Amino acid sequence: MKITNKNIIGKTILVGITYLDKDENVLNQIQFCGTVVKADNQNIAIKSSSEEFFLPPDLTSISIAPEGEYKLRSTGEIIVNPDLLTTWTVSPPKE
């Protein structure tokens, strides 16, 4: 499947985000699973429980998830066979 704005809507996506400080030390890591509810040139919106989370509109950061079980480190929740995966690393701006 080629990943496009249209065909990711309604898909389950597992998201991992690592936040770094200016020295590239890990400050925080979050993981969550949700459903893609919007994807356009402005952002990708993911609904998780009752919250929406927005990612930049970079489709190259999204891949097809291999079948299997994925355990969220922070909660221990097991996600079975999500459709998509995406990981991000967020660094502070360079001075």
C-alpha positions in Angstrom: 0.0 0.0 0.0 1.3 3.4 -0.9 0.8 5.9 1.9 -1.3 8.9 0.9 -3.4 11.5 2.8 -6.6 9.8 1.6 -5.7 6.2 2.5 -4.5 6.7 6.0 -7.7 8.2 7.2 -9.5 5.8 9.5 -6.4 3.7 10.0 -5.0 2.8 13.4 -1.5 4.4 14.0 1.0 3.7 16.7 3.0 6.9 17.5 6.3 7.2 19.3 7.8 10.6 20.1 11.2 11.3 21.8 11.9 14.7 23.2 15.5 15.8 23.5 17.3 18.7 25.3 19.9 20.9 23.6 22.6 18.4 24.4 20.5 15.6 22.8 19.7 13.9 26.1 16.3 12.3 26.3 13.9 14.4 28.3 10.7 12.4 27.7 9.3 9.7 25.5 5.6 9.2 24.8 3.8 6.4 22.9 0.1 6.2 22.1 -2.2 4.6 19.6 -5.1 6.3 17.8 -7.1 6.7 14.6 -6.1 9.0 11.8 -9.1 11.4 11.5 -7.5 14.0 9.2 -4.6 14.2 6.8 -3.8 17.1 4.6 -1.0 19.5 3.7 -1.3 21.3 7.1 -1.2 18.3 9.6 -2.1 14.8 10.4 -4.8 14.6 13.2 -4.9 11.5 15.3 -7.8 10.8 17.8 -6.7 8.9 20.9 -9.4 8.3 23.5 -11.0 11.7 23.8 -8.0 13.7 22.7 -6.7 14.8 19.3 -3.0 15.0 18.6 -1.5 16.7 15.6 1.6 15.7 13.7 3.4 17.5 10.8 2.1 16.5 7.4 5.2 14.3 6.6 3.9 11.1 5.1 7.5 9.8 4.8 7.5 9.4 8.5 4.7 6.8 8.4 5.2 3.2 7.6 3.0 0.1 7.4 3.1 -1.7 10.7 4.2 -5.4 10.6 1.6 -7.6 12.2 2.1 -8.3 15.8 1.8 -7.0 19.4 3.3 -3.7 20.4 3.7 -2.9 24.1 3.6 0.7 25.2 6.4 1.2 27.7 4.7 3.9 29.7 1.4 2.1 30.3 2.1 -1.6 29.5 -0.9 -1.5 27.1 -0.7 -4.0 24.3 -1.6 -2.8 20.8 -2.4 -5.7 18.5 -1.9 -5.2 14.7 -2.0 -1.5 14.2 -2.2 -0.4 10.6 0.6 2.2 10.7 3.7 3.3 12.7 5.4 6.6 13.0 8.3 7.8 15.2 9.5 11.3 15.8 12.4 12.9 17.6 11.8 16.5 18.7 14.8 18.7 19.5 14.9 22.3 20.6 15.8 24.9 17.9 19.5 25.5 17.3 20.8 28.7 18.7 
